[in-house]
């Protein structure tokens, strides 16, 4: 009788651990999907640039630069967008 109780208790504990693990993994995936990656910010910036929405493009390139301050593509995109807005000194 005691062995059956121990087995059931072990099973319940393992089930709880498994459920907590799955819940934690799901939460982590949700957090990852909320924050756009460097590549996503660059792509958004390029799309806004192609649409002539240069202010929005600059915001996206700035977000990319927050993630990687040395990213050449973000600096170039930002420079082109600033140039299109006539903000030549900032584009340098």
Phi and psi restraints in degrees (range 20) as a CNS / XPLOR table:
assign (resid 1 and name C) (resid 2 and name N)
       (resid 2 and name CA) (resid 2 and name C) 1.0 -65.2 20.0 2
assign (resid 2 and name N) (resid 2 and name CA)
       (resid 2 and name C) (resid 3 and name N) 1.0 -37.1 20.0 2
assign (resid 2 and name C) (resid 3 and name N)
       (resid 3 and name CA) (resid 3 and name C) 1.0 -64.4 20.0 2
assign (resid 3 and name N) (resid 3 and name CA)
       (resid 3 and name C) (resid 4 and name N) 1.0 -38.9 20.0 2
assign (resid 3 and name C) (resid 4 and name N)
       (resid 4 and name CA) (resid 4 and name C) 1.0 -64.8 20.0 2
assign (resid 4 and name N) (resid 4 and name CA)
       (resid 4 and name C) (resid 5 and name N) 1.0 -41.5 20.0 2
assign (resid 4 and name C) (resid 5 and name N)
       (resid 5 and name CA) (resid 5 and name C) 1.0 -63.7 20.0 2
assign (resid 5 and name N) (resid 5 and name CA)
       (resid 5 and name C) (resid 6 and name N) 1.0 -43.0 20.0 2
assign (resid 5 and name C) (resid 6 and name N)
       (resid 6 and name CA) (resid 6 and name C) 1.0 -63.5 20.0 2
assign (resid 6 and name N) (resid 6 and name CA)
       (resid 6 and name C) (resid 7 and name N) 1.0 -42.5 20.0 2
assign (resid 6 and name C) (resid 7 and name N)
       (resid 7 and name CA) (resid 7 and name C) 1.0 -63.4 20.0 2
assign (resid 7 and name N) (resid 7 and name CA)
       (resid 7 and name C) (resid 8 and name N) 1.0 -44.7 20.0 2
assign (resid 7 and name C) (resid 8 and name N)
       (resid 8 and name CA) (resid 8 and name C) 1.0 -63.9 20.0 2
assign (resid 8 and name N) (resid 8 and name CA)
       (resid 8 and name C) (resid 9 and name N) 1.0 -40.4 20.0 2
assign (resid 8 and name C) (resid 9 and name N)
       (resid 9 and name CA) (resid 9 and name C) 1.0 -64.2 20.0 2
assign (resid 9 and name N) (resid 9 and name CA)
       (resid 9 and name C) (resid 10 and name N) 1.0 -42.9 20.0 2
assign (resid 9 and name C) (resid 10 and name N)
       (resid 10 and name CA) (resid 10 and name C) 1.0 -61.8 20.0 2
assign (resid 10 and name N) (resid 10 and name CA)
       (resid 10 and name C) (resid 11 and name N) 1.0 -42.9 20.0 2
assign (resid 10 and name C) (resid 11 and name N)
       (resid 11 and name CA) (resid 11 and name C) 1.0 -61.9 20.0 2
assign (resid 11 and name N) (resid 11 and name CA)
       (resid 11 and name C) (resid 12 and name N) 1.0 -43.8 20.0 2
assign (resid 11 and name C) (resid 12 and name N)
       (resid 12 and name CA) (resid 12 and name C) 1.0 -63.7 20.0 2
assign (resid 12 and name N) (resid 12 and name CA)
       (resid 12 and name C) (resid 13 and name N) 1.0 -43.1 20.0 2
assign (resid 12 and name C) (resid 13 and name N)
       (resid 13 and name CA) (resid 13 and name C) 1.0 -63.3 20.0 2
assign (resid 13 and name N) (resid 13 and name CA)
       (resid 13 and name C) (resid 14 and name N) 1.0 -44.9 20.0 2
assign (resid 13 and name C) (resid 14 and name N)
       (resid 14 and name CA) (resid 14 and name C) 1.0 -63.1 20.0 2
assign (resid 14 and name N) (resid 14 and name CA)
       (resid 14 and name C) (resid 15 and name N) 1.0 -39.0 20.0 2
assign (resid 14 and name C) (resid 15 and name N)
       (resid 15 and name CA) (resid 15 and name C) 1.0 -64.3 20.0 2
assign (resid 15 and name N) (resid 15 and name CA)
       (resid 15 and name C) (resid 16 and name N) 1.0 -41.5 20.0 2
assign (resid 15 and name C) (resid 16 and name N)
       (resid 16 and name CA) (resid 16 and name C) 1.0 -64.4 20.0 2
assign (resid 16 and name N) (resid 16 and name CA)
       (resid 16 and name C) (resid 17 and name N) 1.0 -43.8 20.0 2
assign (resid 16 and name C) (resid 17 and name N)
       (resid 17 and name CA) (resid 17 and name C) 1.0 -61.1 20.0 2
assign (resid 17 and name N) (resid 17 and name CA)
       (resid 17 and name C) (resid 18 and name N) 1.0 -43.4 20.0 2
assign (resid 17 and name C) (resid 18 and name N)
       (resid 18 and name CA) (resid 18 and name C) 1.0 -62.3 20.0 2
assign (resid 18 and name N) (resid 18 and name CA)
       (resid 18 and name C) (resid 19 and name N) 1.0 -44.9 20.0 2
assign (resid 18 and name C) (resid 19 and name N)
       (resid 19 and name CA) (resid 19 and name C) 1.0 -62.7 20.0 2
assign (resid 19 and name N) (resid 19 and name CA)
       (resid 19 and name C) (resid 20 and name N) 1.0 -42.5 20.0 2
assign (resid 19 and name C) (resid 20 and name N)
       (resid 20 and name CA) (resid 20 and name C) 1.0 -64.2 20.0 2
assign (resid 20 and name N) (resid 20 and name CA)
       (resid 20 and name C) (resid 21 and name N) 1.0 -39.3 20.0 2
assign (resid 20 and name C) (resid 21 and name N)
       (resid 21 and name CA) (resid 21 and name C) 1.0 -62.7 20.0 2
assign (resid 21 and name N) (resid 21 and name CA)
       (resid 21 and name C) (resid 22 and name N) 1.0 -46.6 20.0 2
assign (resid 21 and name C) (resid 22 and name N)
       (resid 22 and name CA) (resid 22 and name C) 1.0 -62.7 20.0 2
assign (resid 22 and name N) (resid 22 and name CA)
       (resid 22 and name C) (resid 23 and name N) 1.0 -43.2 20.0 2
assign (resid 22 and name C) (resid 23 and name N)
       (resid 23 and name CA) (resid 23 and name C) 1.0 -63.0 20.0 2
assign (resid 23 and name N) (resid 23 and name CA)
       (resid 23 and name C) (resid 24 and name N) 1.0 -41.1 20.0 2
assign (resid 23 and name C) (resid 24 and name N)
       (resid 24 and name CA) (resid 24 and name C) 1.0 -65.8 20.0 2
assign (resid 24 and name N) (resid 24 and name CA)
       (resid 24 and name C) (resid 25 and name N) 1.0 -40.6 20.0 2
assign (resid 24 and name C) (resid 25 and name N)
       (resid 25 and name CA) (resid 25 and name C) 1.0 -63.7 20.0 2
assign (resid 25 and name N) (resid 25 and name CA)
       (resid 25 and name C) (resid 26 and name N) 1.0 -41.3 20.0 2
assign (resid 25 and name C) (resid 26 and name N)
       (resid 26 and name CA) (resid 26 and name C) 1.0 -64.3 20.0 2
assign (resid 26 and name N) (resid 26 and name CA)
       (resid 26 and name C) (resid 27 and name N) 1.0 -41.7 20.0 2
assign (resid 26 and name C) (resid 27 and name N)
       (resid 27 and name CA) (resid 27 and name C) 1.0 -63.6 20.0 2
assign (resid 27 and name N) (resid 27 and name CA)
       (resid 27 and name C) (resid 28 and name N) 1.0 -40.4 20.0 2
assign (resid 27 and name C) (resid 28 and name N)
       (resid 28 and name CA) (resid 28 and name C) 1.0 -64.3 20.0 2
assign (resid 28 and name N) (resid 28 and name CA)
       (resid 28 and name C) (resid 29 and name N) 1.0 -41.7 20.0 2
assign (resid 28 and name C) (resid 29 and name N)
       (resid 29 and name CA) (resid 29 and name C) 1.0 -63.7 20.0 2
assign (resid 29 and name N) (resid 29 and name CA)
       (resid 29 and name C) (resid 30 and name N) 1.0 -39.0 20.0 2
assign (resid 29 and name C) (resid 30 and name N)
       (resid 30 and name CA) (resid 30 and name C) 1.0 -64.5 20.0 2
assign (resid 30 and name N) (resid 30 and name CA)
       (resid 30 and name C) (resid 31 and name N) 1.0 -39.3 20.0 2
assign (resid 30 and name C) (resid 31 and name N)
       (resid 31 and name CA) (resid 31 and name C) 1.0 -66.3 20.0 2
assign (resid 31 and name N) (resid 31 and name CA)
       (resid 31 and name C) (resid 32 and name N) 1.0 -40.5 20.0 2
assign (resid 31 and name C) (resid 32 and name N)
       (resid 32 and name CA) (resid 32 and name C) 1.0 -64.2 20.0 2
assign (resid 32 and name N) (resid 32 and name CA)
       (resid 32 and name C) (resid 33 and name N) 1.0 -38.7 20.0 2
assign (resid 32 and name C) (resid 33 and name N)
       (resid 33 and name CA) (resid 33 and name C) 1.0 -74.7 20.0 2
assign (resid 33 and name N) (resid 33 and name CA)
       (resid 33 and name C) (resid 34 and name N) 1.0 -17.9 20.0 2
assign (resid 33 and name C) (resid 34 and name N)
       (resid 34 and name CA) (resid 34 and name C) 1.0 -77.1 20.0 2
assign (resid 34 and name N) (resid 34 and name CA)
       (resid 34 and name C) (resid 35 and name N) 1.0 -32.0 20.0 2
assign (resid 34 and name C) (resid 35 and name N)
       (resid 35 and name CA) (resid 35 and name C) 1.0 -98.2 20.0 2
assign (resid 35 and name N) (resid 35 and name CA)
       (resid 35 and name C) (resid 36 and name N) 1.0 111.9 20.0 2
assign (resid 35 and name C) (resid 36 and name N)
       (resid 36 and name CA) (resid 36 and name C) 1.0 -62.1 20.0 2
assign (resid 36 and name N) (resid 36 and name CA)
       (resid 36 and name C) (resid 37 and name N) 1.0 147.2 20.0 2
assign (resid 36 and name C) (resid 37 and name N)
       (resid 37 and name CA) (resid 37 and name C) 1.0 -82.1 20.0 2
assign (resid 37 and name N) (resid 37 and name CA)
       (resid 37 and name C) (resid 38 and name N) 1.0 171.8 20.0 2
assign (resid 37 and name C) (resid 38 and name N)
       (resid 38 and name CA) (resid 38 and name C) 1.0 -55.1 20.0 2
assign (resid 38 and name N) (resid 38 and name CA)
       (resid 38 and name C) (resid 39 and name N) 1.0 -47.0 20.0 2
assign (resid 38 and name C) (resid 39 and name N)
       (resid 39 and name CA) (resid 39 and name C) 1.0 -63.2 20.0 2
assign (resid 39 and name N) (resid 39 and name CA)
       (resid 39 and name C) (resid 40 and name N) 1.0 -37.0 20.0 2
assign (resid 39 and name C) (resid 40 and name N)
       (resid 40 and name CA) (resid 40 and name C) 1.0 -67.3 20.0 2
assign (resid 40 and name N) (resid 40 and name CA)
       (resid 40 and name C) (resid 41 and name N) 1.0 -40.0 20.0 2
assign (resid 40 and name C) (resid 41 and name N)
       (resid 41 and name CA) (resid 41 and name C) 1.0 -63.9 20.0 2
assign (resid 41 and name N) (resid 41 and name CA)
       (resid 41 and name C) (resid 42 and name N) 1.0 -41.3 20.0 2
assign (resid 41 and name C) (resid 42 and name N)
       (resid 42 and name CA) (resid 42 and name C) 1.0 -64.0 20.0 2
assign (resid 42 and name N) (resid 42 and name CA)
       (resid 42 and name C) (resid 43 and name N) 1.0 -42.9 20.0 2
assign (resid 42 and name C) (resid 43 and name N)
       (resid 43 and name CA) (resid 43 and name C) 1.0 -63.7 20.0 2
assign (resid 43 and name N) (resid 43 and name CA)
       (resid 43 and name C) (resid 44 and name N) 1.0 -43.3 20.0 2
assign (resid 43 and name C) (resid 44 and name N)
       (resid 44 and name CA) (resid 44 and name C) 1.0 -61.6 20.0 2
assign (resid 44 and name N) (resid 44 and name CA)
       (resid 44 and name C) (resid 45 and name N) 1.0 -42.8 20.0 2
assign (resid 44 and name C) (resid 45 and name N)
       (resid 45 and name CA) (resid 45 and name C) 1.0 -60.1 20.0 2
assign (resid 45 and name N) (resid 45 and name CA)
       (resid 45 and name C) (resid 46 and name N) 1.0 -43.0 20.0 2
assign (resid 45 and name C) (resid 46 and name N)
       (resid 46 and name CA) (resid 46 and name C) 1.0 -64.5 20.0 2
assign (resid 46 and name N) (resid 46 and name CA)
       (resid 46 and name C) (resid 47 and name N) 1.0 -39.4 20.0 2
assign (resid 46 and name C) (resid 47 and name N)
       (resid 47 and name CA) (resid 47 and name C) 1.0 -64.8 20.0 2
assign (resid 47 and name N) (resid 47 and name CA)
       (resid 47 and name C) (resid 48 and name N) 1.0 -46.8 20.0 2
assign (resid 47 and name C) (resid 48 and name N)
       (resid 48 and name CA) (resid 48 and name C) 1.0 -61.1 20.0 2
assign (resid 48 and name N) (resid 48 and name CA)
       (resid 48 and name C) (resid 49 and name N) 1.0 -40.9 20.0 2
assign (resid 48 and name C) (resid 49 and name N)
       (resid 49 and name CA) (resid 49 and name C) 1.0 -60.1 20.0 2
assign (resid 49 and name N) (resid 49 and name CA)
       (resid 49 and name C) (resid 50 and name N) 1.0 -47.7 20.0 2
assign (resid 49 and name C) (resid 50 and name N)
       (resid 50 and name CA) (resid 50 and name C) 1.0 -62.6 20.0 2
assign (resid 50 and name N) (resid 50 and name CA)
       (resid 50 and name C) (resid 51 and name N) 1.0 -27.2 20.0 2
assign (resid 50 and name C) (resid 51 and name N)
       (resid 51 and name CA) (resid 51 and name C) 1.0 -85.0 20.0 2
assign (resid 51 and name N) (resid 51 and name CA)
       (resid 51 and name C) (resid 52 and name N) 1.0 -3.3 20.0 2
assign (resid 51 and name C) (resid 52 and name N)
       (resid 52 and name CA) (resid 52 and name C) 1.0 80.0 20.0 2
assign (resid 52 and name N) (resid 52 and name CA)
       (resid 52 and name C) (resid 53 and name N) 1.0 13.7 20.0 2
assign (resid 52 and name C) (resid 53 and name N)
       (resid 53 and name CA) (resid 53 and name C) 1.0 -97.1 20.0 2
assign (resid 53 and name N) (resid 53 and name CA)
       (resid 53 and name C) (resid 54 and name N) 1.0 71.5 20.0 2
assign (resid 53 and name C) (resid 54 and name N)
       (resid 54 and name CA) (resid 54 and name C) 1.0 -67.1 20.0 2
assign (resid 54 and name N) (resid 54 and name CA)
       (resid 54 and name C) (resid 55 and name N) 1.0 -35.6 20.0 2
assign (resid 54 and name C) (resid 55 and name N)
       (resid 55 and name CA) (resid 55 and name C) 1.0 -61.8 20.0 2
assign (resid 55 and name N) (resid 55 and name CA)
       (resid 55 and name C) (resid 56 and name N) 1.0 -44.2 20.0 2
assign (resid 55 and name C) (resid 56 and name N)
       (resid 56 and name CA) (resid 56 and name C) 1.0 -66.5 20.0 2
assign (resid 56 and name N) (resid 56 and name CA)
       (resid 56 and name C) (resid 57 and name N) 1.0 -37.2 20.0 2
assign (resid 56 and name C) (resid 57 and name N)
       (resid 57 and name CA) (resid 57 and name C) 1.0 -61.5 20.0 2
assign (resid 57 and name N) (resid 57 and name CA)
       (resid 57 and name C) (resid 58 and name N) 1.0 -43.2 20.0 2
assign (resid 57 and name C) (resid 58 and name N)
       (resid 58 and name CA) (resid 58 and name C) 1.0 -61.4 20.0 2
assign (resid 58 and name N) (resid 58 and name CA)
       (resid 58 and name C) (resid 59 and name N) 1.0 -41.3 20.0 2
assign (resid 58 and name C) (resid 59 and name N)
       (resid 59 and name CA) (resid 59 and name C) 1.0 -60.2 20.0 2
assign (resid 59 and name N) (resid 59 and name CA)
       (resid 59 and name C) (resid 60 and name N) 1.0 -42.1 20.0 2
assign (resid 59 and name C) (resid 60 and name N)
       (resid 60 and name CA) (resid 60 and name C) 1.0 -67.0 20.0 2
assign (resid 60 and name N) (resid 60 and name CA)
       (resid 60 and name C) (resid 61 and name N) 1.0 -42.6 20.0 2
assign (resid 60 and name C) (resid 61 and name N)
       (resid 61 and name CA) (resid 61 and name C) 1.0 -64.1 20.0 2
assign (resid 61 and name N) (resid 61 and name CA)
       (resid 61 and name C) (resid 62 and name N) 1.0 -36.4 20.0 2
assign (resid 61 and name C) (resid 62 and name N)
       (resid 62 and name CA) (resid 62 and name C) 1.0 -63.6 20.0 2
assign (resid 62 and name N) (resid 62 and name CA)
       (resid 62 and name C) (resid 63 and name N) 1.0 -39.5 20.0 2
assign (resid 62 and name C) (resid 63 and name N)
       (resid 63 and name CA) (resid 63 and name C) 1.0 -63.3 20.0 2
assign (resid 63 and name N) (resid 63 and name CA)
       (resid 63 and name C) (resid 64 and name N) 1.0 -40.6 20.0 2
assign (resid 63 and name C) (resid 64 and name N)
       (resid 64 and name CA) (resid 64 and name C) 1.0 -63.3 20.0 2
assign (resid 64 and name N) (resid 64 and name CA)
       (resid 64 and name C) (resid 65 and name N) 1.0 -39.5 20.0 2
assign (resid 64 and name C) (resid 65 and name N)
       (resid 65 and name CA) (resid 65 and name C) 1.0 -69.3 20.0 2
assign (resid 65 and name N) (resid 65 and name CA)
       (resid 65 and name C) (resid 66 and name N) 1.0 -27.3 20.0 2
assign (resid 65 and name C) (resid 66 and name N)
       (resid 66 and name CA) (resid 66 and name C) 1.0 -64.3 20.0 2
assign (resid 66 and name N) (resid 66 and name CA)
       (resid 66 and name C) (resid 67 and name N) 1.0 -35.2 20.0 2
assign (resid 66 and name C) (resid 67 and name N)
       (resid 67 and name CA) (resid 67 and name C) 1.0 -79.0 20.0 2
assign (resid 67 and name N) (resid 67 and name CA)
       (resid 67 and name C) (resid 68 and name N) 1.0 -34.7 20.0 2
assign (resid 67 and name C) (resid 68 and name N)
       (resid 68 and name CA) (resid 68 and name C) 1.0 -147.2 20.0 2
assign (resid 68 and name N) (resid 68 and name CA)
       (resid 68 and name C) (resid 69 and name N) 1.0 92.4 20.0 2
assign (resid 68 and name C) (resid 69 and name N)
       (resid 69 and name CA) (resid 69 and name C) 1.0 -61.9 20.0 2
assign (resid 69 and name N) (resid 69 and name CA)
       (resid 69 and name C) (resid 70 and name N) 1.0 -14.3 20.0 2
assign (resid 69 and name C) (resid 70 and name N)
       (resid 70 and name CA) (resid 70 and name C) 1.0 -105.8 20.0 2
assign (resid 70 and name N) (resid 70 and name CA)
       (resid 70 and name C) (resid 71 and name N) 1.0 12.8 20.0 2
assign (resid 70 and name C) (resid 71 and name N)
       (resid 71 and name CA) (resid 71 and name C) 1.0 -72.9 20.0 2
assign (resid 71 and name N) (resid 71 and name CA)
       (resid 71 and name C) (resid 72 and name N) 1.0 116.1 20.0 2
assign (resid 71 and name C) (resid 72 and name N)
       (resid 72 and name CA) (resid 72 and name C) 1.0 -65.5 20.0 2
assign (resid 72 and name N) (resid 72 and name CA)
       (resid 72 and name C) (resid 73 and name N) 1.0 -41.1 20.0 2
assign (resid 72 and name C) (resid 73 and name N)
       (resid 73 and name CA) (resid 73 and name C) 1.0 -61.5 20.0 2
assign (resid 73 and name N) (resid 73 and name CA)
       (resid 73 and name C) (resid 74 and name N) 1.0 -39.4 20.0 2
assign (resid 73 and name C) (resid 74 and name N)
       (resid 74 and name CA) (resid 74 and name C) 1.0 -66.8 20.0 2
assign (resid 74 and name N) (resid 74 and name CA)
       (resid 74 and name C) (resid 75 and name N) 1.0 -42.5 20.0 2
assign (resid 74 and name C) (resid 75 and name N)
       (resid 75 and name CA) (resid 75 and name C) 1.0 -64.9 20.0 2
assign (resid 75 and name N) (resid 75 and name CA)
       (resid 75 and name C) (resid 76 and name N) 1.0 -42.1 20.0 2
assign (resid 75 and name C) (resid 76 and name N)
       (resid 76 and name CA) (resid 76 and name C) 1.0 -66.2 20.0 2
assign (resid 76 and name N) (resid 76 and name CA)
       (resid 76 and name C) (resid 77 and name N) 1.0 -46.4 20.0 2
assign (resid 76 and name C) (resid 77 and name N)
       (resid 77 and name CA) (resid 77 and name C) 1.0 -59.8 20.0 2
assign (resid 77 and name N) (resid 77 and name CA)
       (resid 77 and name C) (resid 78 and name N) 1.0 -43.6 20.0 2
assign (resid 77 and name C) (resid 78 and name N)
       (resid 78 and name CA) (resid 78 and name C) 1.0 -63.1 20.0 2
assign (resid 78 and name N) (resid 78 and name CA)
       (resid 78 and name C) (resid 79 and name N) 1.0 -42.1 20.0 2
assign (resid 78 and name C) (resid 79 and name N)
       (resid 79 and name CA) (resid 79 and name C) 1.0 -61.6 20.0 2
assign (resid 79 and name N) (resid 79 and name CA)
       (resid 79 and name C) (resid 80 and name N) 1.0 -44.5 20.0 2
assign (resid 79 and name C) (resid 80 and name N)
       (resid 80 and name CA) (resid 80 and name C) 1.0 -63.1 20.0 2
assign (resid 80 and name N) (resid 80 and name CA)
       (resid 80 and name C) (resid 81 and name N) 1.0 -42.7 20.0 2
assign (resid 80 and name C) (resid 81 and name N)
       (resid 81 and name CA) (resid 81 and name C) 1.0 -65.0 20.0 2
assign (resid 81 and name N) (resid 81 and name CA)
       (resid 81 and name C) (resid 82 and name N) 1.0 -42.8 20.0 2
assign (resid 81 and name C) (resid 82 and name N)
       (resid 82 and name CA) (resid 82 and name C) 1.0 -61.5 20.0 2
assign (resid 82 and name N) (resid 82 and name CA)
       (resid 82 and name C) (resid 83 and name N) 1.0 -40.7 20.0 2
assign (resid 82 and name C) (resid 83 and name N)
       (resid 83 and name CA) (resid 83 and name C) 1.0 -60.9 20.0 2
assign (resid 83 and name N) (resid 83 and name CA)
       (resid 83 and name C) (resid 84 and name N) 1.0 -42.2 20.0 2
assign (resid 83 and name C) (resid 84 and name N)
       (resid 84 and name CA) (resid 84 and name C) 1.0 -66.2 20.0 2
assign (resid 84 and name N) (resid 84 and name CA)
       (resid 84 and name C) (resid 85 and name N) 1.0 -24.7 20.0 2
assign (resid 84 and name C) (resid 85 and name N)
       (resid 85 and name CA) (resid 85 and name C) 1.0 -89.0 20.0 2
assign (resid 85 and name N) (resid 85 and name CA)
       (resid 85 and name C) (resid 86 and name N) 1.0 1.5 20.0 2
assign (resid 85 and name C) (resid 86 and name N)
       (resid 86 and name CA) (resid 86 and name C) 1.0 78.5 20.0 2
assign (resid 86 and name N) (resid 86 and name CA)
       (resid 86 and name C) (resid 87 and name N) 1.0 14.4 20.0 2
assign (resid 86 and name C) (resid 87 and name N)
       (resid 87 and name CA) (resid 87 and name C) 1.0 -95.4 20.0 2
assign (resid 87 and name N) (resid 87 and name CA)
       (resid 87 and name C) (resid 88 and name N) 1.0 66.2 20.0 2
assign (resid 87 and name C) (resid 88 and name N)
       (resid 88 and name CA) (resid 88 and name C) 1.0 -64.3 20.0 2
assign (resid 88 and name N) (resid 88 and name CA)
       (resid 88 and name C) (resid 89 and name N) 1.0 -41.8 20.0 2
assign (resid 88 and name C) (resid 89 and name N)
       (resid 89 and name CA) (resid 89 and name C) 1.0 -65.0 20.0 2
assign (resid 89 and name N) (resid 89 and name CA)
       (resid 89 and name C) (resid 90 and name N) 1.0 -37.7 20.0 2
assign (resid 89 and name C) (resid 90 and name N)
       (resid 90 and name CA) (resid 90 and name C) 1.0 -69.1 20.0 2
assign (resid 90 and name N) (resid 90 and name CA)
       (resid 90 and name C) (resid 91 and name N) 1.0 -27.0 20.0 2
assign (resid 90 and name C) (resid 91 and name N)
       (resid 91 and name CA) (resid 91 and name C) 1.0 -74.7 20.0 2
assign (resid 91 and name N) (resid 91 and name CA)
       (resid 91 and name C) (resid 92 and name N) 1.0 -17.0 20.0 2
